[in-house]
């Protein structure tokens, strides 16, 4: 239950709506089973609703971790996009605080709330802690390195050395994200080639079930 509560909180889901959706899927599977029972009676065809129910429960449960991964990927993509602008502001002579304020209009509501929290924390805490706390919301440790480099520009001065350090660390993160995005596109294209095979497999399964049903009927007649 704690795991589910975590998913609901992180993804902003309603327990009531999720419960109704899950119950609807289970009832639909049971309804299919009842329909097949009155149509064909007890037989191999009853495997169909059982398989449907198992697939539904699996897909339903996988929505949550998949949703977390998707959100984290979106946040990382947005971080790279926003802090590309941040780097431009810094290179043009803006200080860290003003550069962070300047990227707020380009951010999503979720990222904007995090950035506003960071700006508020910076005003009250002059240590590296606000930057570490901000980076903890991202799964990639390189984000933490980037934020520590940004803090160094405040703590040690915004000279060329610290700007170059930020650009070097951020550049590695940006390159990694672009390489990962390219790999995902290639993987998606490769997965498309398996769709005809999956369709053939489903057709074969349905054929086997139909043949077993026919054989069962013939044996009953004999």
C-alpha positions in Angstrom: 0.0 0.0 0.0 2.9 2.4 0.8 4.2 1.9 -2.7 0.8 2.6 -4.2 0.5 5.7 -2.0 3.9 6.9 -3.3 2.7 6.4 -6.9 -0.5 8.2 -6.4 1.2 11.1 -4.7 4.0 11.4 -7.3 1.7 11.1 -10.3 -1.1 13.2 -8.9 -3.6 10.3 -9.2 -6.9 9.9 -7.3 -7.2 6.7 -5.2 -11.0 6.7 -5.9 -10.7 7.0 -9.6 -7.9 4.4 -9.8 -10.0 2.0 -7.7 -13.0 2.5 -9.9 -10.9 1.9 -13.0 -9.4 -1.3 -11.6 -12.7 -2.6 -10.5 -14.2 -1.8 -13.9 -11.5 -3.9 -15.6 -12.0 -6.8 -13.3 -15.8 -6.7 -13.7 -15.4 -6.6 -17.5 -13.2 -9.7 -17.4 -15.8 -11.5 -15.2 -18.6 -10.4 -17.5 -16.6 -11.8 -20.5 -16.3 -15.1 -18.5 -20.0 -15.2 -17.8 -20.8 -14.5 -21.4 -18.5 -17.3 -22.7 -19.9 -19.7 -20.1 -23.5 -19.2 -21.3 -22.4 -19.3 -24.9 -20.0 -22.3 -24.8 -20.1 -23.7 -21.3 -17.0 -24.7 -19.4 -14.2 -25.3 -21.8 -10.9 -24.1 -23.2 -12.7 -20.9 -24.3 -12.8 -19.9 -20.6 -9.1 -19.4 -20.8 -9.7 -16.2 -22.8 -11.2 -14.1 -19.9 -8.5 -15.5 -17.6 -5.8 -14.3 -19.9 -7.5 -11.0 -20.4 -7.7 -10.5 -16.6 -4.0 -11.4 -16.1 -3.0 -9.0 -18.9 -5.2 -6.2 -17.5 -3.8 -6.5 -14.0 -0.2 -6.5 -15.4 -0.7 -3.5 -17.7 -2.7 -1.7 -15.0 0.1 -2.2 -12.4 2.9 -1.3 -14.8 1.3 2.1 -15.5 2.7 3.5 -12.3 6.4 2.8 -12.6 6.2 3.6 -16.3 4.5 6.9 -15.4 7.3 7.7 -12.9 10.0 7.0 -15.6 8.2 9.1 -18.1 7.9 12.0 -15.7 11.6 11.8 -14.8 12.6 11.7 -18.4 10.4 14.7 -19.2 11.9 16.6 -16.2 15.5 15.8 -17.4 14.7 16.9 -20.9 13.2 20.1 -19.6 16.2 20.7 -17.2 18.6 20.4 -20.2 16.4 22.8 -22.3 16.1 25.4 -19.5 19.6 25.3 -18.3 20.8 25.8 -21.9 19.1 29.2 -21.7 20.6 29.6 -18.2 24.1 29.1 -19.6 23.4 31.8 -22.3 22.3 34.3 -19.7 25.4 33.6 -17.6 27.7 33.9 -20.6 26.0 37.3 -21.3 27.0 38.6 -17.9 23.9 37.9 -15.8 24.4 36.7 -12.2 23.1 33.3 -11.1 20.0 34.6 -9.4 18.8 36.7 -12.3 19.6 33.9 -14.8 17.4 31.5 -12.8 14.6 34.1 -12.7 14.9 34.6 -16.4 14.2 30.9 -17.3 11.0 30.8 -15.2 8.7 32.0 -18.1 10.0 29.1 -20.2 9.3 26.4 -17.6 6.4 24.0 -17.0 4.3 24.5 -13.9 6.0 21.6 -12.2 9.5 22.9 -13.0 8.5 26.4 -12.3 7.5 25.5 -8.7 10.8 23.8 -8.2 12.8 26.8 -9.5 10.8 29.2 -7.4 11.5 27.0 -4.4 15.2 27.1 -5.2 15.2 30.9 -5.6 13.4 31.2 -2.2 15.8 28.9 -0.5 18.9 30.7 -1.9 17.7 33.9 -0.3 17.5 32.2 3.1 20.4 29.7 2.9 23.7 30.6 1.4 25.1 27.1 1.5 25.0 24.5 -1.3 22.0 22.8 0.4 19.3 24.4 -1.8 21.1 23.3 -4.9 21.5 19.8 -3.7 17.8 19.6 -2.7 16.8 20.9 -6.1 18.9 18.2 -7.8 17.5 15.4 -5.7 14.3 15.5 -7.6 16.1 14.2 -10.7 17.4 10.6 -11.1 20.6 11.6 -13.0 23.5 12.4 -10.7 24.9 14.7 -13.3 22.2 17.2 -12.4 23.7 17.3 -9.0 27.1 18.0 -10.5 25.6 20.8 -12.6 23.9 22.4 -9.6 27.1 22.2 -7.5 28.9 24.0 -10.3 26.3 26.7 -10.3 26.7 27.1 -6.6 30.4 27.4 -7.1 29.8 30.4 -9.3 28.0 32.1 -6.4 30.4 31.0 -3.6 33.7 31.5 -5.4 32.7 34.2 -7.8 31.3 34.2 -11.3 34.6 34.3 -13.1 35.4 32.6 -16.4 36.9 29.5 -14.7 33.6 28.7 -13.0 31.5 29.4 -16.1 33.8 27.1 -18.0 33.4 24.5 -15.3 29.6 24.7 -15.5 29.6 24.6 -19.3 31.8 21.5 -19.3 29.7 19.6 -16.8 26.4 20.7 -18.3 27.7 19.8 -21.8 28.3 16.2 -20.7 24.8 15.9 -19.4 23.3 17.5 -22.5 25.3 15.1 -24.8 24.2 12.1 -22.7 20.6 13.1 -23.0 20.8 13.6 -26.8 22.6 10.3 -27.2 19.9 8.6 -25.1 17.1 10.2 -27.1 18.7 9.0 -30.3 19.0 5.5 -28.9 15.3 5.5 -27.9 14.2 6.6 -31.4 16.2 3.7 -32.9 14.7 1.2 -30.4 11.2 2.4 -31.2 11.8 1.9 -34.9 13.1 -1.6 -34.2 10.2 -2.5 -32.0 7.8 -1.6 -34.9 9.3 -4.6 -36.8 7.9 -7.0 -34.2 4.3 -5.9 -34.6 3.6 -8.2 -37.5 5.1 -11.1 -35.5 3.0 -10.2 -32.5 -0.1 -10.2 -34.7 0.7 -13.5 -36.2 1.3 -15.0 -32.7 -2.2 -13.8 -31.5 -3.8 -15.2 -34.6 -2.1 -18.6 -34.0 -3.3 -18.6 -30.4 -6.8 -17.9 -31.5 -6.6 -20.7 -34.1 -5.3 -23.2 -31.5 -8.1 -22.3 -29.1 -10.7 -22.7 -31.9 -9.2 -26.1 -33.0 -9.3 -27.3 -29.4 -12.9 -26.2 -29.1 -13.8 -28.1 -32.3 -11.9 -31.2 -31.2 -13.7 -31.1 -27.8 -17.1 -30.9 -29.5 -16.3 -33.8 -31.8 -15.2 -36.0 -28.9 -18.4 -35.1 -27.1 -20.4 -36.2 -30.1 -18.5 -39.5 -30.4 
